[in-house]
Amino acid sequence: MELLKAQLHYYLREHLWHHAIELCSEELKQGRDPYISFWRSYALSKENSLIEAIRDAESLDGYPEFYYSSTYALIIYHSMYPNPDQSKIADLQQKLNDCQHNLEDLLHGDPHDNFYMLNFKSGLTNDVLK
């Protein structure tokens, strides 16, 4: 798994979106992994496959450790539409605000993974991936 993550991070950092999507898709054929699904949705959004990106991000609702990051990603993805659904974005923003106060309780697992999830909003992830 560590080799897979290293390869995935390389593809994302180098903006090789299609390679990242392929790698994630192959890994997801072997079983559901929320970490891989999150980054697949990110790469899909960069390729302007917004419907698929939204579908992948919405599938993370059952994973508390991805609740905050997937909600924030959904706000970004919906905002990328030429005519964004403002009511949907407002609902997602409210959902994000509701979970901000207990974010620490929602995150558990690998601290390295949580670094990316916590910093997705702040833009630090974008700096890491550049």
C-alpha angles and dihedrals in degrees: 000000000000091000090050091051091048091051091046092050089050092053092047094046091050092046092242092149098165092051090049091051092049092048092049093045091052091049092048090055086068093053146310115297117172093202091056092043091053094053091042089056090049093051091046090054090052088054089050093246090137099162092056092042090053092047092052093046092048090052088065093069091101093059112079093196089061097041096101098040095044091049091051090047090052090054090053094045094049090048090056092068115102089238105026120202100246094192091055091048090049090051091050091047090053090049089050092049091049093056098042095083094056099034094123091058091052096053121080136137129056109013090211090059091046090055090065093043094049094046098045090091097044093054093242089117089060089053091050092050096048 
